[in-house]
Amino acid sequence: MKHLPTALYALGLSLLPGLAPAAPAGDATRGAEAAAVCVSCHQADGSGMNMEQGESWPRLAGLNADYLAKQLRDFQSGERVNPTMKTFANMLTEQQIVDVAQFYSEMTPTQGRGGEDADKAVLQRGQTLATAGHWSEYIVSCESCHGPDNQGAGSVFPGIAGQHAGYIMAQLKAWQEGTRTNDPQDLMGTIARRMSSEDIHAVAAWLATQPSGDSQEGATP
């Protein structure tokens, strides 16, 4: 049997299950340089900003690197729609995407804003939805997917505790309206469509008051 050329042999191996080429490793130092274009919205410390009367920018610090990389790729491809983010995402190479994602994942999480002025009844409603759900309305708890204390579960379900209320509300409404669809098996869309505006406001406010990773500023009402 004739030997296959080296290049063809390598290609054959890459097509075998479990032997696909490894994704490039992220480097936080390089990521810090590439993330210079992100600072104007997401801030130098990755804290983002809660904008009550406008588009809130999410806190990126401490989020899972693979999750962040997927979102950037989705902005590039148009699977997730945001004209501003598409412009910035298209500036990045694949290596820069994983570098930026690694950079933000290693940053210390900061505390979310937007729930500090909510009254006790709203926060209690939000806590119930986030930790126990509302089964009579077929609304599962946030923790069911986002993990204990909503700190995140792997690369698919990001940490949402300590995220800005304005951003959480905007994303739930986007899933509800079908303008965001890059979640697995329409899980978020299915849940969001069962939530009232009051539910969305309450859960967003409560999650914003909760500790985000290493942050200890949040508090349960």
Disulfide bonds with the S-S distance in Angstrom:
none
